[in-house]
Amino acid sequence: HVQLVESGGGSVQTGESLRLSCKVSGYKFNNYCVGWFRQAPGKEREGVALLNTGGGRPHYSDAVKGRFAISRDDANNTQYLQMNSLKPEDSAMYYCAAAYPKCTMLGGGVPRALSDDYNYWGQGTQVTVS
């Protein structure tokens, strides 16, 4: 059974940085998609940053391109989301999610950022920027 455990949320000021972590366990196949979605009150869930552990290019939403970076530590089965130059509009609950054992890839080797593709979810971590 795949499990995702997140950490790293919190409250920061505009322009500051945070790093989220997501440790994945319980999987058998090494090629799957993982990353972060976020949801603010009254808004739809948004795919922020996603990657395929088997390769390809990461997906970033337009709202975070150039400010956020997703990375992976294969040895520790952990994904990171480095969030820089945070803005108040980045405030949301951030969820780590995995599409396992396979995910949908778009042209150019980028994961599709559709939440219905992702069948495993973490508990969520709150990010507040003021």
LUMVEX-245095 format. One record per residue: residue in one letter; z, y, x negated of N, C-alpha, C, O in turn. Coordinates in steps of 0.02 Angstrom, whole numbers, plus 32768, in hexadecimal, padded with zeros to 4 digits. Layout:
aZYXZYXZYXZYX ...
# end
This chain:
h80007FC57FD58000800080008000803D7FD3802C80457FA9 v7FCF80697FDD7FC880A57FB47FFD80D97FC9800780E68004 q801D80F57F98804E81297FA5804081657F79802B815E7F3F l804B81A17F94804181DF7F70808282087F73809D82137FA9 v809A821C7F3A80D882447F3680C882867F1580B182887EDC e80D482BC7F3980C482FE7F22810283227F08813B83117F19 s80F583537EDD812B837F7EC7810B83C07EAF80CF83C37EA1 g813583F47EA9811E84317E898114846E7EB4810284A37E99 g811F84697EF5811684A47F1E814F84D67F13817D84C97EED g814A850F7F36817F85407F30816885847F488133858C7F65 s819285B67F3A818385FB7F4C817886247F0E81A086237EE0 v814086497F0D812F86737ED4811686B67EEC810986C17F27 q810E86E37EBD80F187257ECB80A687237EC1808B86F87E9D t808487527EE0803B87587ED8802A875E7E8E804887847E68 g7FF787377E7A7FE087387E35800087037E097FE886F77DD1 e803586E47E21805786B17DF98034866E7E00800286677E25 s804F863C7DDD803085FA7DDC806185C47DF2809E85CC7DEE l8046858D7E0A806C85517E1A804285157E07800585197E05 r806484DD7DF98040849F7DEE805D84697E1B8099845C7E1B l8030844B7E42804384137E6D803383D27E4B800183CD7E26 s805C839F7E578051835C7E3C804D832A7E75806D83337EA9 c802782F67E6B802182C17E9D801A827F7E787FE882727E58 k804D82557E7E804B82147E5E803681E07E91805281DB7EC8 v800481B97E7E7FE881867EAB7FFD81417E937FFB81327E57 s801281177EC1802580D37EAF800C80A37EE57FFA80B77F1C g800C80627ED37FFC802F7F047FB280207F0D7F9F7FFC7F3A y7F87803C7EE27F40802F7EEA7F2A7FF97EB97F4B7FEC7E87 k7EF27FD87ECA7ED77FA37EA07E957FB77E7F7E867FA07E48 f7E6E7FE07EA17E2D7FF37E887E3080397E6A7E5380647E84 n7E0D80437E347E1580807E0E7DE680B87E227DEA80EF7E07 n7DBA80AB7E517D8980DE7E647D9780F57EAB7D8680D27EDB y7DB6812E7EB27DC6814A7EF47DC981967EEE7DC881B17EB7 c7DCD81B77F267DD182007F277E1982167F367E3C81F67F5E v7E2D824B7F167E7182647F1F7E7182AF7F157E4782C97EF1 g7E9F82D07F347EA483187F2A7ED283387F5C7EFF83177F77 w7EC683787F697EF2839F7F957ECD83BF7FCE7E9783DB7FC7 f7EED83BB80087EDC83E280427F168413804E7F4E84088037 r7F08844780727F3E847480867F35848980CF7EFD848980E9 q7F6C849A80ED7F6A84B081337F9E84E6813D7FDA84DB8131 a7F87851F81547FB4855681667FBD855681B27F93853C81D5 p7FF3857381CB7FFF857482147FC4859382397FAE85CA8228 g7FAC8570826B7F76858982947F31858282777F0085998294 k7F2C8562823C7EEB855A821B7EDB851082137F0784E58215 e7E9A850382097E8584BE81FF7E9684A781B77E9E84D0818A r7E9C846681B07EA98449816E7E6B845481427E3384488158 e7E77846981057E41847B80D77E45845080987E7A8447807B g7E0C843480847E09840F80457E068440800C7DD384628003 v7E3A84447FE57E4084767FB07E20845E7F6F7DF584817F54 a7E3484257F587E1B840B7F187E1E83BF7F1B7E5283A27F2A l7DE6839F7F0C7DE183577F117DB9833C7ED67D8D835E7EBD l7DC983007EC17DA282E07E8D7D9C82967E997DC282787EBF n7D6982787E797D6082307E7B7D7982157E387D62822B7E03 t7DA781E77E3A7DC481CD7DFC7D9181A87DD17D9D819D7D96 g7D5881967DEF7D2481747DC97CF381A37DA87CC7818D7D83 g7CF981E47DB47CCC82147D957CAC82427DC77CBE82427E02 g7C7D826A7DB07C5D829B7DDA7C7D82E07DD27CA682EA7DA5 r7C6B830D7DFC7C8583527DF97CB9835B7E307CB3833F7E66 p7CEC83837E237D1E83907E577D0383BF7E8C7CD683E77E80 h7D2083B97EC67D1483E97EFC7D4A841E7EFA7D85840F7EF1 y7D36845C7F037D6584937F0E7D4E84BA7F4B7D1284C67F54 s7D7D84CF7F747D6A84FA7FAB7D58853F7F8E7D6F85527F58 d7D2F85647FB37D1985A67F9B7D5685D47F8F7D5585FF7F63 a7D8985CA7FB87DC385F67FB47DEA85F07F737E0F861D7F60 v7DE285B77F507E0B85AC7F147DE285A57ED47DFF85A07E9E k7DA085A57EDA7D77859D7E9E7D8785D37E6A7D8E860E7E7A g7D8E85BC7E2D7D9E85EA7DF77DE885F77DED7DFC86137DBB r7E1185E27E1D7E5985ED7E187E8185AB7E157EB485A87DF3 f7E6885787E367E8A85387E387E6385057E0E7E26850A7E07 a7E8784D67DF17E6884A17DCA7E8B845F7DD77EC9845B7DD3 i7E64842C7DE77E8083E97DF27E7483C07DB27E4083C67D93 s7EA683987DA17E9F836D7D667EC4832C7D737EE983257DA5 r7EBA82FD7D477ED782BB7D517EF0829E7D107ECF82A37CDD d7F2B82807D127F47825B7CDA7F4182117CEB7F6981F77D11 d7F0E81F17CCF7F0181AB7CE07F3B817E7CCC7F4B814E7CF0 a7F5A818C7C947F9081617C7C7FCB815F7CAD7FED812D7CB2 n7FD681977CD0800F819B7CFE7FFB819C7D47802481A67D73 n7FBA81917D547FA181907D9A7FB781CE7DC07FCC81C97DFA t7FB182067DA07FC982447DBE7F9282797DBD7F6F82817D8C q7F8B829C7DF57F5C82D47DFB7F8583157DFA7FBE83177E12 y7F6683487DDF7F8683897DDC7F5883BD7DFB7F1B83B97DF7 l7F7783EF7E1B7F5284287E347F7284667E157FA9847A7E28 q7F5084837DE57F6684C17DC67F4D84FB7DF07F1085037DF9 m7F7B85237E097F69855A7E357F7C859B7E127FB785A97E08 n7F4985C27E017F5486027DDF7F40863B7E0D7F1D86327E3E s7F5786767DFB7F4686B37E207F5086AA7E6B7F2586B97E93 l7F8A86907E7C7F9886807EC27F9986BE7EED7FAE86F47ED8 k7F8286B57F2B7F7E86EB7F5C7FA686D77F997FB3869C7FA4 p7FBA87087FC17FDF86F77FFF7FB886C7802C7FD6869E804E e7F7686CD802D7F4E86A080577F4C8658803D7F32862C805F d7F68864C80037F6F86077FEA7FAC85E580067FB685A97FFD s7FD6860A8029801385EE8046800185BA807A7FDA85C880A8 a801C857F8073800C854780A18035850B808C8057850A8059 m803284D780B7804B849680A380138473807E7FDB846E8098 y8020845B80437FEE8439801B7FFB83EE801D803383D78011 y7FC883C8802D7FCD837F80337FA1835E7FFF7F66836E7FF9 c7FBD832F7FDA7F9683047FB07F7982CD7FDD7F9C82B38008 a7F3A82BB7FD27F1B82887FFB7EED825C7FD17ED282727F9E a7EE4821E7FE77EB781F07FC47E8981CE7FF57E9E81BA802B a7E4B81C77FE27E1A81A080087E11815F7FE17DEF815D7FAE y7E2F812B7FFB7E3380EB7FD67E2580B280047E4180B1803B p7DFC80817FF47DE280747FB17DA180987F9F7D8880907F68 k7D8580BE7FCD7D4980E17FBC7D4581237FE27D68812C8014 c7D1C81507FCA7D1681907FEB7CCC81A47FEE7CA281857FCF t7CBE81D780147C7B81EF801D7C6C82257FEA7C9082567FE4 m7C35821B7FC67C20824B7F927BE2826F7FAA7BB682527FCA l7BDE82AF7F9A7BA482D77FAB7B7582DA7F6F7B8482C07F3A g7B3C82FA7F797B0E83037F427B2F83267F077B5783547F11 g7B1E83117ECB7B3D832F7E917B7F830F7E7D7BA183257E4F g7B9182D97EA17BCD82B47E8F7C0E82D87EA07C3E82D47E7B v7C0E82FC7ED87C4983227EED7C6783007F2B7C4282F17F59 p7CA982F57F2D7CC682D67F687CBE83027FA77CC3833F7FA3 r7CB182E27FDF7CAE8308801D7CF4831C80317D2382F4802F a7CFC835A80447D3E837680547D4B8372809F7D5683A580C0 l7D4A833680B87D57832B80FF7D98830381057D9D82CC80EA s7DC8831F81277E0A82FF81297E0782BA81497E30828F8139 d7DD782AE81767DD2826D81967DC0823681647DCB81FB8171 d7DA3824A812A7D92821980F77DD081FE80D37DCD81C980B3 y7E07822380D87E42821480AF7E7581EF80DA7E8D8208810C n7E8681B380C47EB0818780EC7EF8817F80D37F21815F80F4 y7F07819D809A7F4C819D80817F6181E580727F3B820B8055 w7F9D81F680887FB5823B80837FFC823D8068802582128077 g800982708040804D827D802B807482A28061805A82B18097 q80B282B1805280DE82D0808380D3831B808980EA833980BA g80B08338805A80A38380805C80D683A78034811183948030 t80C083DD801680ED840A7FF280D984528002809E84638002 q810A847B801080FE84BF802780F284ED7FEC811684EC7FBA v80BE85167FF280B0854B7FC280B2858D7FE8808E85968019 t80DC85BB7FD180E285FC7FF180D786327FBC80F786327F88 v80A8865F7FCB809886957F9D80A486D77FC1808986E37FF6 s80CD87017FA380DD87417FC480D0877C7F9580DB87B57FA9 
# end
